[in-house]
Amino acid sequence: MAVIAPPGPAEAQRAGVGRAIVAVLISMACFSVGDTVMKFATARMPVGEMITIRSVFAIGLALAVALHFGAGLSGAGLRHPVFWLRAVLEAAVTALFVSLLGKLTLGDMTTLAQMIPILMTAFAAVFLREAVGWRRWAATLTGFAGVVVVARPGAEGLNVWALAALFCAALVAARDLLTRQLPPQIRAGTVSVASSVAALAAGLGLGLFETWRAPTGAEIALAALAAAMTTGGNLGLIVAMRAADVSLVAPFRYSVIPFAFLAGFLVFDERPDAYGLIGIALIVGSGLYTLHRERVRSRERREAARPVGPPPSP
């Protein structure tokens, strides 16, 4: 009887990489479907009302995921100011992002959101005093050039909605940097549920300026689908991050752009023009180079931390 040897480290690593790539692709597809659903639904009902209904479902899903995956909930550290500042930014991001879905094409909105890693580099240099070399600053400026192309400045002035989307990306970058500053006693499950509650607060806040009506069964179903897609997208990222290095997974997050353009074409008959394609190329190229430089810096830090010379004799 033949004995099948267990997979070695190299085979296990390759399997992990493959699992991570599939997971992040599924994650980006889920996010694209969720954004498409929200864009479709908010064209037919008030934005705040749709966010509120979606958030109710999202809170339940976040609680279920936190308990199932052992992320857990804890009240420790909830008085920390960073936790509350992050929640405020989460609410602002939700309100602004969903509102802008009705003002920009799905592809342009998604493309502008890819400025987040570039903005995080700039914010880390300015506010956290992290060392950023000229190459990454050049990539950052290239990304901003892509935003200018997408925003299309001309005789009629800048596209104010594109600038608002860039501001939304800046809020997301600030939120993610704050997430890195959260004390370790605040568990991931608590942060996830708090994000959903903040989104609920954003929906209720927008509702003060809207006239709500009783939603139809189809609209409630759309809100539930959007919540499920967002939760599925987050789960896909968790699986991907656990299966492979962040530097390997991150470039595949740009797959959300073709997913968004495909959804925009199929559902809303949106078609990118030449300027949009040039802007996409600049933003994605600068983002990929930023991720590459971060991978190089991480490797250099690991090599610098290795002990030099033979180990001490016992």
Number of C-alpha atoms within 10 A of each C-alpha: 3 4 5 6 6 8 10 8 9 9 11 12 14 13 14 18 20 14 16 26 24 16 23 28 21 19 27 27 24 23 23 29 21 24 24 19 21 24 23 16 20 19 11 10 17 19 24 28 25 26 28 23 22 27 26 17 19 29 22 14 21 25 18 15 18 20 13 10 10 11 16 16 17 14 10 13 15 16 9 12 11 18 19 14 12 25 22 17 22 24 20 19 23 23 24 17 19 19 20 20 24 18 14 16 21 26 26 25 25 24 28 28 21 22 26 20 22 28 22 20 23 20 17 16 15 12 9 11 10 12 10 15 10 9 12 21 17 14 22 24 17 20 27 21 17 27 25 17 19 27 23 18 12 8 6 7 9 14 15 13 16 21 16 15 28 23 17 24 26 21 20 25 24 19 21 17 18 16 14 10 12 18 14 10 11 18 18 16 21 19 22 22 21 19 23 27 21 25 29 25 23 24 26 19 16 17 18 10 10 14 10 14 9 9 13 9 9 10 19 17 14 20 26 21 19 29 28 20 23 23 22 20 23 19 18 22 22 15 18 26 20 13 20 19 14 14 16 16 20 19 17 17 16 18 16 23 24 16 21 25 24 18 21 23 16 11 12 15 11 16 15 15 9 11 15 20 16 16 25 25 15 22 28 22 16 27 26 19 18 22 21 17 18 16 16 13 12 13 12 11 11 10 11 10 9 8 8 8 6 6 7 5 4 3
